[in-house]
Amino acid sequence: MPSFKQSEHKLLLIPGPVECHDDVLLANAHPSMSHVSPAFAPSFAYCIKALRKVLYAPTAQPFIIAGSGTLGWDLVAANLIEAGQNALVLNSGYFGDSFAECLETYGAKVTQVKAPVGGRPSLEDVEAALKKDKYAVMTFTHVDTSTGVLSDAKALGELVKRVSPETLVILDGVCAVASEEIHQDDWNIDVVVGASQKGLSTPPGVSITTVSTKALKVLENRKTPVASYFANYKRWLPIMQSYENLTPAYFATPPVNLIYALEASLKQITEGSPSLEERFQIHREASKKFKKAAEELGFKQVATEPEAAANGMTAVYVPEGIAPPALVGALGSRGIVIAGGLHKDIKTKYVRFGHMGVSVHPSRNDVDVMIKGLQDAVAEIKHQSA
Amino acid sequence: MPSFKQSEHKLLLIPGPVECHDDVLLANAHPSMSHVSPAFAPSFAYCIKALRKVLYAPTAQPFIIAGSGTLGWDLVAANLIEAGQNALVLNSGYFGDSFAECLETYGAKVTQVKAPVGGRPSLEDVEAALKKDKYAVMTFTHVDTSTGVLSDAKALGELVKRVSPETLVILDGVCAVASEEIHQDDWNIDVVVGASQKGLSTPPGVSITTVSTKALKVLENRKTPVASYFANYKRWLPIMQSYENLTPAYFATPPVNLIYALEASLKQITEGSPSLEERFQIHREASKKFKKAAEELGFKQVATEPEAAANGMTAVYVPEGIAPPALVGALGSRGIVIAGGLHKDIKTKYVRFGHMGVSVHPSRNDVDVMIKGLQDAVAEIKHQSA
């Protein structure tokens, strides 16, 4: 294996894409391999198996497909609900709106339970909605990247099991997989929608979804055909099963290099130190530390309840006298990249920070660098305007 | 920029994925960058502009989206034809069958003009079909990867212009872009469907389509909504335009690293030596040389007409006494990876070779290595069975 050290660059601390380990980037530079090579199949199989570990989902079927995280919404909407059926969308920000639009594109009748910006729908409101009608699927954004709001995945899964056991529970975990603890099997989650470039610390370009046996049964018993060709789980299921059995099969060419990269990252996540359990704890601690430091500087979390804030990212309103573009610029000149606002209602009033994946690994000090950078940037801006 | 040399590996000479240049693989290992960074936008813009050059399509709109080549079929089927409209599919192998299935998934009424294995529909048959009904789109596979058959893109484009000018002409160029000459604008081609991992010598994971002004007009005037969320050109059009204007915009996260890799490859293709024109000539010469050598060893082309054979790949029936798996194995043990059969009717009787992209660059001798390997492998197998 050639040696490799990534070139100097600004530290990427947005809520995804995130920093990647040298080994992951080197794997992404793997010499060309046939997608049906017996030498490549073990890497594909490894990723499938490791994703089950990351999501505590021994019975789920992972699907690893070339695409953005967004493709996962189409996979759910085209495969697990039929035109005319009802979907309940819990909305805690930008991504709830978009998932709803995607479901409607495929003919679902969407009912939304919306929370005010920074909030999440209460369990009481969700229960009431579930009792009002019959829903094929209920979706929620585990971490809404636009607000940093964290949903209570466990409680939501249990609620559906109790109140509406036939409804499939869809967790949009694009900004949560591998940074937030998700016990897919135990929590009654039918689908986790993920992507490579967030907690999994792999370059973007891989759609990752893990699907329960119950959801696969729903797929099997559809009355109408799946309304997509590329995003058709029925076509991908035998492919995933074949690769897992080390027998490559073809439907569409997988993103071979990105799968090598994903394998390298999943090895660190599931076999390395810290352990998977410790990893989630480290994310919680890093989050707490950063949020505290930001609050001390006068930033105020967009998430309104402390227990409903993500552990892999932070969205905060800027203090008075600090314009978000100036702050982004001041951090940029210190070699740190953070993100501006995304949610349309508050876009110009807040900024977003990422602290997930390899960035919170004990061997690195990204969070300390980010805190120091933020302190210095704020001091600079205050000094300039004084 | 760190130095980089890919590790020793078997020479990948299948009809895609193909070998990548060191610079392309290094670009794929680019440190993490924000998808909306002003530092990344020029690379995205470069790819958009360079694709217009590669396809001689100054007026077309390229779309660069995370996905497999197959996603391009969904893009066509979901955006440029409406349910109930007619599609004419010219079938020269496996990929015609699949494109037809994809179109039907979205509600198109498909009529196929099928050629026998190794052939392509005659222009007379296509003309007759076009005169029989009104078609929203006509699709053809420029190079069918399963048979190595090359369609006459220029003649087909001109035929449609003369006989059925409202029909959109869709060229499936997944195995043709950058290895076969395609003059999209001059030849009246409305969409070229491509992917990164073939003639463009970039790792797999990017769907590339270039769409004519006329096709965008058809999209704009649809009576029914686009039947996909992720594969919706209306959502991607402003994004592509923004990136081209160096103003990043967000719909779904682009495959950032693969776009750096694509940029590195497109730089070599459009700015390097040989020139783009010479590049196509070099592909033709490499193909001729390899096909002649294979024929001298008793292999017979699947493509039945010499002028209807691809320049970037070769599909050949094995001579008597040589089993395809044995041949694949004998070449593999010589460090050369070739592909087995894919077309269901002849799967066990033939093999496929790739000679496209960086593999035919004058600085390399991949084709000579492949010819020598084939000669030795055949001699070995004959010796063993003698």
Interface residues (C-beta under 8 A of the other chain):
Chain A: M1 P2 F4 K5 Q6 S7 H9 L12 I14 G16 P17 V18 E19 C20 L25 L26 N28 A29 H30 P31 S32 M33 S34 H35 V36 S37 I65 A66 G67 S68 G69 T70 L71 W73 D74 A77 E101 C102 T105 Y106 A195 Q197 P203 P204 G205 V206 S207 P225 V226 A227 S228 Y229 F230 A231 N232 Y250 F251 A252 T253 P254 P255 V256 N257 L258 V337 A339 L342
Chain B: M1 P2 F4 K5 Q6 S7 H9 L12 I14 G16 P17 V18 E19 C20 L25 L26 N28 A29 H30 P31 S32 M33 S34 H35 V36 S37 I65 A66 G67 S68 G69 T70 L71 W73 D74 A77 E101 C102 T105 Y106 A195 Q197 P203 P204 G205 V206 S207 P225 V226 A227 S228 Y229 F230 A231 N232 Y250 F251 A252 T253 P254 P255 V256 N257 L258 V337 A339 L342
